[in-house]
């Protein structure tokens, strides 16, 4: 006598296992798609220029950079203590840096907040020529020729701008070119708050 004839529940178990496998093959792609869709939808409301930074809330990394060619004041972590300031990561080869540059020139002319430049992976002569041509809004400018300091800061792309408190802590990170709206709604209110 066959196993099925002796034990009809064996046939039910075999059929149940097949159904379970088919259900699993159907359910896994649906679950995976649902997870991807949820991640995409949750990201729709976020500003792509706001990239999380492990350094926000922490002290600036310890560093000391020589000045950009033709300048006399380099930039170090010690220079970022004692007053609220901005640190702008820029390069002569960065098209978006030129887009935001008039904003920094205006801030410099109006003496709104000290701006320090972190010149990222740039040839010395190119950086100097770029600043001579477009204007130099920076109080201090450090030449990060190899990009090592940028790595310590967690630079994701150029340009980036950081708001640093008088305590030497990073309070905000802006990825991508700064615009008037972000300046008015985010950067300057934070600067004012940190000065209180």
N, CA, C and O of each residue as an XYZ file, in Angstrom:
784
protein
N       0.855     -1.183      0.000
C       0.000      0.000      0.000
C       0.895      1.238      0.000
O       1.911      1.280      0.694
N       0.513      2.231     -0.776
C       1.351      3.435     -0.896
C       1.250      4.257      0.370
O       0.340      4.093      1.183
N       2.223      5.150      0.507
C       2.263      6.032      1.682
C       1.034      6.915      1.723
O       0.487      7.167      2.797
N       0.581      7.401      0.540
C      -0.585      8.282      0.494
C      -1.843      7.552      0.924
O      -2.706      8.106      1.604
N      -1.929      6.262      0.501
C      -3.124      5.508      0.869
C      -3.127      5.243      2.367
O      -4.174      5.314      3.010
N      -1.944      4.934      2.934
C      -1.874      4.669      4.358
C      -2.012      5.934      5.195
O      -2.574      5.903      6.290
N      -1.486      7.073      4.664
C      -1.461      8.307      5.457
C      -1.928      9.473      4.587
O      -1.095     10.163      3.999
N      -3.239      9.711      4.489
C      -3.739     10.775      3.629
C      -3.227     12.157      4.045
O      -3.183     13.064      3.214
N      -2.838     12.338      5.314
C      -2.352     13.648      5.749
C      -1.002     13.976      5.132
O      -0.637     15.150      5.077
N      -0.236     12.973      4.658
C       1.050     13.216      3.990
C       0.821     13.965      2.696
O       1.591     14.855      2.338
N      -0.254     13.597      1.985
C      -0.571     14.297      0.734
C      -0.960     15.736      1.026
O      -0.589     16.636      0.273
N      -1.702     15.975      2.108
C      -2.082     17.336      2.488
C      -0.848     18.154      2.853
O      -0.756     19.333      2.514
N       0.104     17.521      3.547
C       1.327     18.226      3.949
C       2.137     18.611      2.726
O       2.680     19.714      2.665
N       2.228     17.696      1.729
C       2.974     17.984      0.503
C       2.319     19.128     -0.250
O       3.005     20.029     -0.732
N       1.003     19.099     -0.354
C       0.279     20.160     -1.052
C       0.436     21.474     -0.301
O       0.591     22.530     -0.914
N       0.395     21.410      1.047
C       0.545     22.628      1.848
C       1.921     23.246      1.684
O       2.052     24.469      1.639
N       2.956     22.404      1.593
C       4.320     22.914      1.416
C       4.454     23.615      0.072
O       5.105     24.655     -0.029
N       3.835     23.041     -0.969
C       3.890     23.664     -2.296
C       3.195     25.016     -2.294
O       3.686     25.978     -2.883
N       2.042     25.082     -1.624
C       1.302     26.349     -1.539
C       2.108     27.384     -0.775
O       2.149     28.552     -1.162
N       2.757     26.958      0.322
C       3.565     27.883      1.118
C       4.710     28.450      0.291
O       5.015     29.639      0.380
N       5.359     27.582     -0.531
C       6.471     28.048     -1.365
C       5.989     29.040     -2.402
O       6.643     30.055     -2.642
N       4.830     28.755     -3.032
C       4.293     29.676     -4.039
C       3.924     31.011     -3.407
O       4.162     32.068     -3.992
N       3.347     30.964     -2.221
C       2.980     32.201     -1.540
C       4.234     33.017     -1.210
O       4.243     34.239     -1.360
N       5.289     32.333     -0.761
C       6.543     32.993     -0.417
C       7.174     33.632     -1.653
O       7.688     34.748     -1.585
N       7.135     32.920     -2.783
C       7.689     33.474     -4.025
C       6.926     34.720     -4.475
O       7.503     35.629     -5.070
N       5.640     34.753     -4.188
C       4.829     35.925     -4.534
C       5.041     37.056     -3.523
O       5.149     38.224     -3.897
N       5.100     36.694     -2.244
C       5.149     37.698     -1.180
C       6.487     38.433     -1.098
O       6.508     39.636     -0.839
N       7.598     37.735     -1.312
C       8.899     38.377     -1.168
C       9.070     39.584     -2.094
O       9.477     40.643     -1.619
N       8.776     39.471     -3.406
C       8.910     40.668     -4.256
C       7.968     41.797     -3.849
O       8.327     42.972     -3.936
N       6.753     41.438     -3.402
C       5.794     42.461     -2.979
C       6.324     43.202     -1.747
O       6.239     44.428     -1.674
N       6.868     42.460     -0.788
C       7.421     43.070      0.425
C       8.621     43.941      0.075
O       8.750     45.057      0.579
N       9.502     43.430     -0.791
C      10.684     44.202     -1.195
C      10.271     45.479     -1.910
O      10.816     46.547     -1.630
N       9.312     45.385     -2.833
C       8.841     46.560     -3.559
C       8.231     47.576     -2.600
O       8.442     48.781     -2.734
N       7.465     47.065     -1.623
C       6.848     47.952     -0.639
C       7.892     48.718      0.167
O       7.712     49.901      0.455
N       8.986     48.044      0.532
C      10.058     48.711      1.280
C      10.734     49.793      0.462
O      11.004     50.883      0.967
N      11.011     49.495     -0.807
C      11.638     50.486     -1.697
C      10.693     51.663     -1.907
O      11.115     52.818     -1.845
N       9.421     51.377     -2.153
C       8.440     52.444     -2.377
C       8.326     53.340     -1.140
O       8.258     54.563     -1.265
N       8.306     52.741      0.041
C       8.226     53.520      1.279
C       9.433     54.435      1.421
O       9.292     55.600      1.793
N      10.633     53.907      1.124
C      11.852     54.719      1.219
C      11.813     55.878      0.243
O      12.195     56.997      0.583
N      11.350     55.609     -0.973
C      11.278     56.675     -1.981
C      10.266     57.746     -1.592
O      10.538     58.941     -1.709
N       9.098     57.312     -1.130
C       8.056     58.271     -0.756
C       8.500     59.102      0.435
O       8.259     60.309      0.469
N       9.145     58.478      1.411
C       9.587     59.238      2.589
C      10.673     60.238      2.214
O      10.820     61.264      2.878
N      11.437     59.956      1.158
C      12.484     60.872      0.725
C      11.978     62.023     -0.108
O      12.704     62.997     -0.308
N      10.738     61.944     -0.609
C      10.212     63.008     -1.475
C      10.098     64.341     -0.766
O      10.295     65.390     -1.379
N       9.783     64.312      0.513
C       9.605     65.563      1.241
C      10.903     66.144      1.774
O      10.885     67.210      2.389
N      12.030     65.473      1.557
C      13.296     65.943      2.096
C      14.047     66.789      1.089
O      13.963     66.563     -0.118
N      14.783     67.765      1.597
C      15.629     68.600      0.755
C      16.874     67.790      0.409
O      17.588     67.358      1.314
N      17.158     67.569     -0.891
C      18.319     66.755     -1.256
C      19.639     67.403     -0.868
O      20.673     66.736     -0.847
N      19.613     68.702     -0.558
C      20.842     69.374     -0.165
C      21.155     69.167      1.309
O      22.256     69.478      1.763
N      20.194     68.644      2.053
C      20.431     68.387      3.470
C      20.899     66.943      3.599
O      20.107     66.003      3.525
N      22.190     66.796      3.792
C      22.780     65.471      3.927
C      23.186     65.315      5.383
O      23.901     66.161      5.920
N      22.738     64.243      6.029
C      23.093     64.068      7.438
C      24.611     64.079      7.626
O      25.349     63.564      6.786
N      25.057     64.648      8.693
C      26.485     64.693      8.983
C      26.727     64.210     10.393
O      26.071     64.647     11.339
N      27.672     63.306     10.521
C      28.032     62.805     11.838
C      28.685     63.896     12.677
O      28.765     63.774     13.899
N      29.156     64.973     12.026
C      29.850     66.030     12.743
C      28.928     67.094     13.328
O      29.347     67.852     14.203
N      27.676     67.166     12.863
C      26.771     68.180     13.409
C      26.603     67.917     14.904
O      26.255     66.816     15.330
N      26.861     68.966     15.683
C      26.815     68.843     17.135
C      28.159     68.529     17.752
O      28.290     68.514     18.976
N      29.157     68.278     16.929
C      30.501     67.962     17.434
C      31.473     69.094     17.125
O      31.188     69.976     16.314
N      32.611     69.052     17.780
C      33.659     70.035     17.517
C      34.235     69.829     16.126
O      34.267     68.710     15.613
N      34.691     70.923     15.520
C      35.324     70.797     14.201
C      36.540     69.889     14.332
O      37.172     69.852     15.388
N      36.872     69.162     13.282
C      38.061     68.311     13.347
C      39.315     69.155     13.597
O      39.363     70.328     13.226
N      40.300     68.568     14.210
C      41.562     69.253     14.467
C      42.357     69.326     13.160
O      42.657     68.294     12.559
N      42.700     70.538     12.720
C      43.450     70.697     11.469
C      44.171     72.035     11.449
O      43.859     72.933     12.232
N      45.120     72.159     10.563
C      45.820     73.424     10.309
C      46.245     73.411      8.850
O      46.986     72.528      8.418
N      45.771     74.397      8.090
C      46.071     74.484      6.664
C      46.816     75.776      6.344
O      46.553     76.815      6.948
N      47.742     75.709      5.396
C      48.414     76.933      4.955
C      47.452     77.785      4.135
O      46.428     77.290      3.664
N      47.780     79.066      3.963
C      46.895     79.919      3.166
C      46.920     79.552      1.693
O      47.877     78.953      1.201
N      45.854     79.921      0.999
C      45.826     79.794     -0.450
C      46.906     80.740     -1.004
O      47.176     81.797     -0.436
N      47.494     80.344     -2.092
C      48.545     81.151     -2.722
C      48.108     82.618     -2.851
O      47.003     82.915     -3.304
N      49.006     83.528     -2.440
C      48.699     84.947     -2.522
C      47.974     85.497     -1.306
O      47.777     86.709     -1.209
N      47.571     84.639     -0.377
C      46.915     85.073      0.858
C      47.895     84.890      2.008
O      48.866     84.142      1.889
N      47.645     85.565      3.109
C      48.577     85.475      4.233
C      48.028     84.706      5.419
O      48.788     84.304      6.300
N      46.706     84.494      5.456
C      46.096     83.846      6.617
C      45.531     82.483      6.241
O      44.564     82.383      5.485
N      46.152     81.427      6.783
C      45.647     80.077      6.595
C      44.456     79.834      7.516
O      43.916     80.768      8.110
N      44.061     78.592      7.625
C      42.884     78.249      8.427
C      43.184     77.031      9.279
O      43.753     76.046      8.808
N      42.786     77.115     10.553
C      42.969     75.982     11.466
C      41.743     75.855     12.351
O      40.895     76.746     12.389
N      41.658     74.748     13.055
C      40.539     74.530     13.973
C      40.533     75.583     15.073
O      39.462     75.952     15.557
N      41.689     76.072     15.478
C      41.772     77.105     16.523
C      41.135     78.418     16.066
O      40.639     79.187     16.889
N      41.149     78.676     14.759
C      40.553     79.904     14.221
C      39.033     79.884     14.266
O      38.392     80.916     14.068
N      38.455     78.721     14.524
C      37.001     78.564     14.490
C      36.381     78.546     15.885
O      35.270     78.053     16.078
N      37.108     79.084     16.842
C      36.620     79.176     18.214
C      36.569     80.650     18.594
O      37.489     81.406     18.280
N      35.498     81.062     19.271
C      35.420     82.422     19.787
C      34.373     83.286     19.119
O      33.939     84.282     19.699
N      33.948     82.927     17.893
C      32.882     83.672     17.220
C      32.117     82.744     16.284
O      32.661     81.758     15.786
N      30.876     83.065     16.056
C      30.059     82.302     15.112
C      30.580     82.613     13.711
O      30.819     83.773     13.376
N      30.751     81.587     12.904
C      31.282     81.794     11.555
C      30.747     80.750     10.590
O      30.134     79.758     10.984
N      31.000     81.005      9.316
C      30.694     80.039      8.264
C      32.003     79.504      7.709
O      32.988     80.235      7.605
N      32.009     78.226      7.354
C      33.133     77.633      6.639
C      32.579     77.143      5.316
O      31.688     76.296      5.267
N      33.131     77.698      4.241
C      32.666     77.363      2.899
C      33.733     76.547      2.175
O      34.868     76.995      2.017
N      33.357     75.347      1.738
C      34.257     74.486      0.970
C      34.064     74.838     -0.502
O      32.956     74.732     -1.028
N      35.143     75.255     -1.167
C      35.046     75.713     -2.553
C      36.263     75.265     -3.348
O      37.261     74.816     -2.786
N      36.161     75.396     -4.662
C      37.283     75.095     -5.556
C      37.101     75.859     -6.860
O      35.978     76.166     -7.259
N      38.203     76.159     -7.512
C      38.133     76.900     -8.773
C      37.480     76.063     -9.878
O      36.913     76.620    -10.818
N      37.554     74.749     -9.775
C      37.001     73.851    -10.793
C      35.512     73.565    -10.573
O      34.902     72.827    -11.346
N      34.934     74.140     -9.532
C      33.548     73.864     -9.145
C      32.612     74.927     -9.720
O      32.628     76.075     -9.277
N      31.798     74.548    -10.704
C      30.864     75.493    -11.337
C      29.825     76.004    -10.349
O      29.472     77.183    -10.387
N      29.331     75.150     -9.473
C      28.310     75.558     -8.504
C      28.868     76.549     -7.476
O      28.112     77.320     -6.886
N      30.181     76.531     -7.262
C      30.792     77.486     -6.330
C      30.644     78.914     -6.858
O      30.427     79.855     -6.095
N      30.765     79.051     -8.161
C      30.611     80.369     -8.777
C      29.166     80.852     -8.656
O      28.909     82.052     -8.554
N      28.236     79.911     -8.669
C      26.807     80.226     -8.538
C      26.490     80.860     -7.177
O      25.693     81.794     -7.098
N      27.109     80.356     -6.121
C      26.831     80.864     -4.777
C      27.750     82.008     -4.361
O      27.486     82.685     -3.367
N      28.819     82.228     -5.108
C      29.857     83.183     -4.713
C      29.335     84.610     -4.473
O      29.784     85.255     -3.525
N      28.404     85.128     -5.294
C      27.897     86.478     -5.018
C      27.256     86.619     -3.635
O      27.300     87.699     -3.046
N      26.672     85.563     -3.120
C      26.076     85.613     -1.779
C      27.161     85.835     -0.725
O      26.980     86.621      0.205
N      28.282     85.142     -0.876
C      29.371     85.308      0.087
C      30.016     86.689     -0.039
O      30.429     87.283      0.957
N      30.097     87.188     -1.266
C      30.646     88.540     -1.448
C      29.747     89.578     -0.769
O      30.233     90.529     -0.158
N      28.448     89.383     -0.885
C      27.495     90.301     -0.243
C      27.610     90.221      1.283
O      27.623     91.252      1.956
N      27.692     89.010      1.829
C      27.844     88.839      3.277
C      29.129     89.504      3.766
O      29.153     90.113      4.836
N      30.185     89.385      2.981
C      31.463     89.989      3.355
C      31.363     91.520      3.349
O      31.818     92.182      4.282
N      30.762     92.074      2.287
C      30.632     93.536      2.185
C      29.794     94.097      3.340
O      30.097     95.160      3.881
N      28.740     93.369      3.706
C      27.847     93.824      4.770
C      28.335     93.430      6.166
O      27.715     93.785      7.169
N      29.439     92.701      6.223
C      30.032     92.245      7.494
C      29.014     91.534      8.377
O      28.938     91.762      9.584
N      28.242     90.674      7.742
C      27.168     89.964      8.439
C      27.719     88.872      9.346
O      27.321     88.759     10.505
N      28.630     88.073      8.816
C      29.198     86.958      9.572
C      30.557     86.627      8.946
O      30.689     86.662      7.722
N      31.566     86.309      9.758
C      32.858     85.928      9.173
C      32.718     84.637      8.352
O      32.054     83.688      8.767
N      33.355     84.629      7.188
C      33.318     83.458      6.309
C      34.752     82.993      6.105
O      35.627     83.777      5.739
N      34.977     81.728      6.344
C      36.300     81.137      6.127
C      36.204     80.168      4.952
O      35.215     79.449      4.804
N      37.234     80.160      4.128
C      37.237     79.297      2.955
C      38.115     78.080      3.151
O      39.238     78.176      3.647
N      37.587     76.932      2.755
C      38.359     75.695      2.726
C      38.492     75.328      1.249
O      37.561     74.799      0.642
N      39.663     75.618      0.682
C      39.884     75.381     -0.743
C      40.244     73.913     -0.955
O      41.288     73.443     -0.503
N      39.365     73.203     -1.646
C      39.397     71.738     -1.702
C      40.002     71.211     -3.006
O      39.492     71.480     -4.094
N      41.096     70.455     -2.877
C      41.737     69.763     -4.002
C      41.931     70.678     -5.218
O      41.509     70.356     -6.329
N      42.562     71.792     -4.985
C      42.744     72.792     -6.031
C      44.229     73.030     -6.273
O      45.045     72.911     -5.359
N      44.568     73.364     -7.502
C      45.940     73.780     -7.812
C      46.142     75.176     -7.225
O      45.265     76.028     -7.372
N      47.270     75.435     -6.566
C      47.479     76.727     -5.905
C      47.246     77.933     -6.814
O      46.564     78.877     -6.418
N      47.798     77.913     -8.011
C      47.635     79.059     -8.918
C      46.187     79.220     -9.357
O      45.705     80.342     -9.512
N      45.490     78.105     -9.559
C      44.081     78.172     -9.985
C      43.203     78.789     -8.902
O      42.335     79.611     -9.194
N      43.429     78.394     -7.660
C      42.653     78.948     -6.542
C      42.899     80.447     -6.411
O      41.962     81.224     -6.229
N      44.166     80.848     -6.505
C      44.507     82.271     -6.384
C      43.885     83.079     -7.514
O      43.334     84.154     -7.279
N      43.972     82.569     -8.733
C      43.405     83.271     -9.887
C      41.895     83.405     -9.755
O      41.332     84.457    -10.059
N      41.239     82.342     -9.300
C      39.777     82.346     -9.147
C      39.347     83.412     -8.134
O      38.407     84.165     -8.387
N      40.034     83.476     -6.989
C      39.693     84.466     -5.964
C      40.015     85.884     -6.437
O      39.271     86.818     -6.140
N      41.118     86.050     -7.171
C      41.476     87.373     -7.696
C      40.437     87.855     -8.707
O      40.099     89.038     -8.750
N      39.944     86.937     -9.505
C      38.989     87.293    -10.561
C      37.585     87.565    -10.015
O      36.948     88.545    -10.402
N      37.101     86.699     -9.116
C      35.709     86.775     -8.662
C      35.531     87.477     -7.326
O      34.404     87.777     -6.932
N      36.619     87.742     -6.626
C      36.556     88.389     -5.325
C      36.808     87.386     -4.212
O      36.482     86.205     -4.328
N      37.388     87.878     -3.141
C      37.743     87.021     -2.011
C      36.920     87.428     -0.782
O      37.244     88.412     -0.119
N      35.859     86.675     -0.479
C      35.002     87.030      0.665
C      35.487     86.459      2.001
O      34.857     86.666      3.037
N      36.620     85.733      1.965
C      37.025     84.945      3.129
C      37.944     85.701      4.081
O      38.875     86.386      3.657
N      37.665     85.564      5.373
C      38.533     86.114      6.407
C      39.844     85.339      6.442
O      40.927     85.917      6.530
N      39.719     84.029      6.371
C      40.871     83.114      6.304
C      40.573     82.078      5.241
O      39.419     81.712      5.020
N      41.633     81.604      4.579
C      41.437     80.613      3.520
C      42.515     79.547      3.603
O      43.698     79.828      3.416
N      42.094     78.317      3.886
C      43.041     77.212      3.991
C      43.082     76.399      2.711
O      42.045     76.085      2.126
N      44.290     76.063      2.283
C      44.480     75.267      1.061
C      44.564     73.785      1.412
O      45.574     73.314      1.935
N      43.499     73.066      1.120
C      43.437     71.612      1.370
C      43.749     70.903      0.050
O      42.865     70.316     -0.574
N      45.002     70.965     -0.359
C      45.393     70.491     -1.695
C      45.156     69.007     -1.912
O      44.777     68.589     -3.006
N      45.375     68.217     -0.881
C      45.200     66.768     -1.004
C      43.787     66.314     -0.645
O      43.422     65.170     -0.917
N      42.993     67.185     -0.042
C      41.627     66.834      0.335
C      41.516     66.080      1.644
O      40.445     65.571      1.973
N      42.606     65.998      2.401
C      42.578     65.217      3.652
C      41.709     65.875      4.727
O      40.983     65.191      5.449
N      41.785     67.192      4.828
C      40.963     67.891      5.821
C      39.490     67.783      5.433
O      38.623     67.610      6.290
N      39.216     67.887      4.132
C      37.840     67.714      3.645
C      37.271     66.366      4.042
O      36.098     66.267      4.403
N      38.085     65.335      3.980
C      37.645     63.998      4.389
C      37.282     64.012      5.873
O      36.266     63.446      6.274
N      38.120     64.662      6.686
C      37.841     64.740      8.131
C      36.531     65.488      8.407
O      35.817     65.179      9.361
N      36.230     66.469      7.563
C      34.987     67.232      7.716
C      33.793     66.456      7.160
O      32.646     66.837      7.395
N      34.049     65.381      6.430
C      32.963     64.608      5.833
C      32.425     65.249      4.568
O      31.249     65.093      4.236
N      33.293     65.976      3.855
C      32.854     66.657      2.638
C      32.303     65.632      1.660
O      32.959     64.649      1.318
N      31.081     65.893      1.223
C      30.337     64.998      0.337
C      30.461     65.454     -1.113
O      30.509     64.641     -2.035
N      30.513     66.757     -1.291
C      30.637     67.352     -2.614
C      30.888     68.830     -2.446
O      30.608     69.402     -1.392
N      31.412     69.443     -3.475
C      31.727     70.870     -3.414
C      30.694     71.612     -4.245
O      30.410     71.196     -5.369
N      30.117     72.702     -3.730
C      30.410     73.361     -2.462
C      29.621     72.786     -1.295
O      28.598     72.121     -1.461
N      30.135     73.068     -0.125
C      29.435     72.800      1.125
C      29.689     73.978      2.054
O      30.735     74.622      1.978
N      28.741     74.256      2.921
C      28.897     75.340      3.884
C      28.487     74.839      5.265
O      27.456     74.187      5.431
N      29.311     75.159      6.236
C      29.069     74.760      7.622
C      28.876     75.995      8.487
O      29.556     77.005      8.303
N      27.940     75.910      9.436
C      27.783     76.957     10.437
C      28.478     76.454     11.696
O      28.156     75.388     12.219
N      29.449     77.252     12.177
C      30.237     76.870     13.344
C      29.962     77.864     14.471
O      30.031     79.077     14.270
N      29.656     77.348     15.638
C      29.387     78.193     16.804
C      30.671     78.696     17.439
O      31.763     78.237     17.103
N      30.533     79.642     18.360
C      31.724     80.196     19.014
C      32.451     79.151     19.852
O      33.620     79.320     20.198
N      31.738     78.062     20.175
C      32.351     76.964     20.927
C      33.142     76.013     20.025
O      33.688     75.016     20.497
N      33.202     76.324     18.723
C      33.953     75.470     17.799
C      33.198     74.226     17.371
O      33.784     73.295     16.818
N      31.889     74.211     17.630
C      31.073     73.062     17.222
C      30.348     73.356     15.916
O      29.960     74.492     15.643
N      30.176     72.314     15.122
C      29.425     72.429     13.866
C      27.940     72.313     14.198
O      27.510     71.360     14.849
N      27.164     73.294     13.743
C      25.734     73.307     14.048
C      24.854     73.063     12.834
O      23.667     72.771     12.974
N      25.428     73.180     11.645
C      24.635     72.960     10.428
C      25.574     72.671      9.267
O      26.694     73.178      9.206
N      25.089     71.846      8.351
C      25.837     71.519      7.142
C      24.923     71.696      5.940
O      23.852     71.094      5.866
N      25.351     72.518      5.011
C      24.609     72.764      3.773
C      25.403     72.154      2.616
O      26.535     72.560      2.356
N      24.818     71.197      1.937
C      25.463     70.587      0.778
C      24.904     71.233     -0.481
O      23.690     71.384     -0.620
N      25.781     71.611     -1.390
C      25.360     72.267     -2.621
C      25.404     73.768     -2.464
O      25.648     74.288     -1.375
N      25.164     74.464     -3.567
C      25.287     75.924     -3.522
C      24.262     76.571     -2.599
O      23.091     76.191     -2.570
N      24.730     77.540     -1.863
C      23.872     78.324     -0.988
C      23.040     79.265     -1.851
O      23.548     79.841     -2.813
N      21.756     79.423     -1.509
C      20.921     80.387     -2.234
C      20.299     81.349     -1.225
O      20.384     81.145     -0.014
N      19.675     82.397     -1.748
C      19.123     83.440     -0.874
C      18.066     82.893      0.079
O      17.988     83.308      1.236
N      17.254     81.962     -0.410
C      16.188     81.404      0.436
C      16.762     80.632      1.616
O      16.335     80.822      2.755
N      17.735     79.759      1.342
C      18.353     78.987      2.425
C      19.092     79.903      3.385
O      19.079     79.686      4.597
N      19.735     80.923      2.842
C      20.435     81.887      3.682
C      19.455     82.563      4.643
O      19.718     82.667      5.841
N      18.317     83.023      4.100
C      17.345     83.760      4.908
C      16.578     82.875      5.881
O      16.301     83.286      7.007
N      16.233     81.661      5.454
C      15.371     80.812      6.283
C      16.130     79.897      7.238
O      15.594     79.511      8.277
N      17.365     79.546      6.902
C      18.092     78.575      7.720
C      19.379     79.138      8.317
O      19.569     79.123      9.533
N      20.257     79.634      7.448
C      21.599     80.010      7.897
C      21.575     81.211      8.843
O      22.093     81.131      9.957
N      20.982     82.316      8.409
C      21.030     83.531      9.235
C      20.236     83.403     10.543
O      20.704     83.898     11.568
N      19.060     82.762     10.557
C      18.401     82.553     11.861
C      19.253     81.729     12.826
O      19.263     81.985     14.030
N      19.972     80.730     12.280
C      20.839     79.924     13.138
C      22.016     80.746     13.650
O      22.392     80.635     14.817
N      22.599     81.574     12.779
C      23.693     82.445     13.199
C      23.222     83.358     14.339
O      23.909     83.516     15.348
N      22.031     83.955     14.156
C      21.488     84.850     15.194
C      21.254     84.101     16.498
O      21.556     84.618     17.574
N      20.726     82.902     16.410
C      20.463     82.091     17.614
C      21.759     81.748     18.335
O      21.820     81.804     19.563
N      22.790     81.395     17.584
C      24.067     81.013     18.190
C      24.782     82.203     18.816
O      25.614     82.036     19.708
N      24.461     83.387     18.352
C      25.088     84.592     18.918
C      24.441     85.023     20.226
O      25.029     85.807     20.971
N      23.250     84.529     20.518
C      22.564     84.916     21.760
C      23.238     84.345     22.983
O      22.784     84.579     24.104
